[in-house]
Amino acid sequence: MKGLFKPISFFTTLVLLFTFAVNVNAQVEVFDDNEPIFVVAEESPEFPGGDTALYNFIEENLRYPNTEADFQGKIILSFIVEKDGSLSNVKLIRGLYKPFDEEAIRVVKLMPKWKPAKQRGKTVRFQNVLPIKFQIK
């Protein structure tokens, strides 16, 4: 079995988490407005400039909250990329500590419009999941 698996870089792990952290068993959710929200689509939504630009945006805008304790960890957020690329319904899936949770939500709400998801050639609403990691440097 030696040599069958190659080590995965940290960046690749983040991309895989970002890309596959959705529930692939359910393809569509429907909310009150009867507009379907996809969790899997033929073309996933994309941050302007791709994943590298997304992580650069987060790194440039994320501020470590002033707290008496040194917290580190990962926060997981969910949001919807609308048909026009805007983001809505930013929700906390897994939090760390309230000031950190609020900071992660603030940064996601700062994001520019994304390239929307497409299904069968049409733009669709898409639920995305994003992990954000806080660590002391």
JONOR-V821645 format. One line per field, one symbol per residue. phi: phi as a letter, one per 30 degrees, with the letter a starting at -180 (. if undefined). Layout:
phi=???
This chain:
phi=.didccdcdeddddddeddcdcdddccbcbcedhcdcdcbbdbddbdejiddddddddddcdcdddbdcccblccccbaccddcjdcbhdbdcbcbaeddeddddedddddddcdddbbhicdbdbdcbbdbccbdc
